[in-house]
Amino acid sequence: MPFYFENFPTVNYDIKKNNNFNLLTNITLRYKIQSKLKDKRAVFYDYQIKDGQRGDEIAFKYYGDETLDWVIYITNDIVDPQFDWPMDHRVFTNFIKEKYTTISSAKSTIHHYEKILNSQSVRADGSIIPERYVEVDLTTYNLTSTSSRRIIYNYDHEDRLNEKKRSIKLLQDRYIQSVLEEVENIFE
């Protein structure tokens, strides 16, 4: 990720407000992949991040250069990899313990209720129709048939949020060079 900031402009900034200016990289600037490019599905392919896998590892595996992890981040609108990247099992367990005191507490405390609108199904062509559900209040939950409702506990909620982060898009490697040239031109 540090290589991403190589071409960023620098600014003089008085950090302590004491008229002592330091030359800093202006990290407030952001590069964004053009929307017209993002809308083209043929330019990207789906990828599932494995437990414990880092952005630099994926960049090396698919682009041959671990310093291109920032391409993965901007492609997926990841501003802070520390919080926007899926946690591995160990980090997730520690996160749950810190937030909910114990794993058992997180697994036994209700976060919300859901009404299942339709279950996941597979079409004849193999395409998957995802499950659809809505969050409901306790009264609606109690009025819904047992086969169409469920309780989501804090642990399940946090796990769902973390797992959702595993599905990303990778820019096909043949487009990497044009993105690099575009970034270089923007920040010159």
C-alpha positions in Angstrom: 0.0 0.0 0.0 2.8 2.5 0.6 3.6 2.5 -3.1 0.2 3.8 -3.8 1.2 7.1 -2.3 4.4 7.5 -4.3 2.9 9.9 -6.8 0.6 11.9 -4.4 1.4 15.5 -4.1 3.0 16.9 -0.9 1.8 19.8 1.2 3.3 21.9 4.0 1.2 21.4 7.1 1.5 22.8 10.6 0.5 19.7 12.7 0.9 21.3 16.1 -0.3 24.7 15.0 2.9 26.3 16.2 4.1 27.7 12.8 6.5 24.8 12.4 5.5 23.3 9.0 6.3 19.8 7.9 6.2 18.4 4.3 3.6 15.7 4.2 2.0 13.5 1.6 -1.5 14.6 0.9 -3.4 11.4 1.5 -6.7 13.1 1.4 -6.7 12.8 -2.4 -8.3 9.7 -3.8 -8.2 7.9 -7.1 -11.4 6.4 -8.2 -11.8 3.9 -11.1 -14.1 5.5 -13.7 -17.7 4.5 -13.3 -18.0 3.5 -16.9 -15.1 1.0 -16.4 -16.6 -0.2 -13.1 -19.9 -1.0 -14.8 -18.3 -3.3 -17.3 -18.5 -6.8 -15.8 -16.1 -8.2 -18.4 -13.3 -6.0 -16.9 -13.6 -7.7 -13.5 -14.0 -11.1 -12.1 -15.5 -12.3 -8.8 -13.1 -13.4 -6.0 -13.7 -14.8 -2.6 -11.0 -13.8 0.0 -9.8 -16.8 2.0 -9.5 -16.7 5.7 -6.3 -14.8 6.7 -5.5 -13.7 3.1 -4.2 -10.2 2.7 -4.5 -7.8 -0.2 -0.8 -7.8 -1.0 -0.9 -11.6 -1.3 -3.8 -11.4 -3.7 -2.0 -8.7 -5.7 1.1 -10.8 -6.0 -0.9 -13.9 -7.0 -2.9 -12.2 -9.7 -0.8 -9.3 -10.8 2.7 -10.5 -10.0 3.3 -7.5 -7.8 2.4 -7.2 -4.1 2.6 -3.4 -4.2 -0.6 -3.4 -6.4 -2.8 -4.2 -3.4 -4.1 -0.6 -3.6 -5.7 -1.5 -7.0 -7.7 -4.2 -5.2 -8.7 -1.7 -2.5 -9.9 1.1 -4.9 -11.6 -1.4 -7.2 -13.8 -2.5 -4.2 -14.2 1.0 -2.6 -12.1 -0.1 0.4 -10.9 3.1 2.1 -9.4 1.5 5.2 -8.2 -2.1 4.8 -7.9 -2.4 8.6 -11.7 -2.2 8.9 -13.1 -2.9 5.4 -11.2 -6.1 4.9 -12.6 -9.4 6.3 -11.1 -10.4 9.6 -9.5 -13.8 9.9 -10.9 -16.3 12.5 -8.5 -15.3 15.3 -9.1 -11.6 14.9 -12.8 -12.1 14.5 -12.9 -14.1 17.8 -11.0 -11.4 19.6 -13.3 -8.7 18.1 -16.4 -10.6 19.4 -14.9 -11.0 22.8 -13.9 -7.3 23.0 -17.3 -6.1 21.8 -19.6 -8.6 23.6 -17.4 -9.8 26.5 -17.7 -13.5 25.6 -18.5 -15.7 22.6 -21.4 -17.3 24.4 -22.9 -13.9 25.2 -22.7 -12.9 21.6 -24.3 -16.2 20.5 -27.1 -15.8 23.0 -28.0 -12.1 22.8 -30.6 -11.2 20.1 -29.5 -8.6 17.6 -32.7 -8.6 15.5 -35.5 -10.7 14.0 -36.0 -11.6 10.3 -38.8 -12.7 8.1 -37.6 -14.9 5.2 -39.2 -13.7 1.9 -37.8 -16.5 -0.2 -35.1 -19.2 0.4 -32.1 -19.6 -1.7 -32.7 -21.7 -4.8 -30.8 -23.0 -7.8 -32.2 -22.7 -11.3 -31.9 -25.4 -13.9 -29.1 -23.5 -15.5 -27.1 -23.6 -12.3 -27.6 -19.9 -11.4 -28.3 -19.2 -7.8 -31.2 -17.1 -6.7 -30.2 -15.6 -3.3 -32.3 -15.7 -0.2 -34.2 -12.6 0.5 -35.3 -11.5 4.0 -36.3 -8.4 5.9 -35.6 -7.3 9.4 -38.8 -7.2 11.4 -39.9 -6.2 14.9 -40.9 -8.8 17.6 -44.6 -8.5 16.9 -44.2 -9.2 13.2 -41.8 -12.0 14.0 -44.3 -13.7 16.3 -47.1 -13.4 13.7 -44.9 -15.0 11.0 -44.9 -18.8 10.5 -42.0 -20.6 12.1 -40.7 -21.8 8.8 -40.4 -18.2 7.5 -38.7 -16.4 10.4 -35.5 -16.5 12.3 -33.7 -14.9 15.2 -30.3 -13.3 14.4 -27.9 -13.2 17.4 -25.1 -10.7 17.8 -22.5 -13.3 16.7 -24.5 -14.2 13.6 -24.9 -10.6 12.7 -21.2 -9.8 13.0 -20.2 -13.0 11.2 -22.6 -12.1 8.3 -21.1 -8.6 8.0 -17.5 -10.0 8.1 -18.3 -12.7 5.5 -20.0 -10.2 3.2 -16.6 -8.5 2.9 -15.0 -11.7 1.4 -16.8 -11.1 -2.0 -14.7 -8.7 -4.0 -14.0 -7.9 -7.6 -10.5 -8.2 -9.2 -9.6 -6.1 -12.1 -8.4 -8.3 -14.9 -4.6 -8.0 -15.2 -4.7 -6.8 -18.8 -6.2 -3.5 -17.5 -3.6 -2.9 -14.8 -1.1 -1.0 -16.9 -3.7 1.5 -18.1 -4.9 2.1 -14.5 -1.2 2.7 -13.5 -0.7 5.1 -16.3 -3.9 6.9 -15.5 -3.0 7.3 -11.8 0.5 8.5 -12.7 -1.0 11.2 -15.1 -3.5 12.3 -12.5 -1.0 12.8 -9.8 1.8 14.4 -11.8 
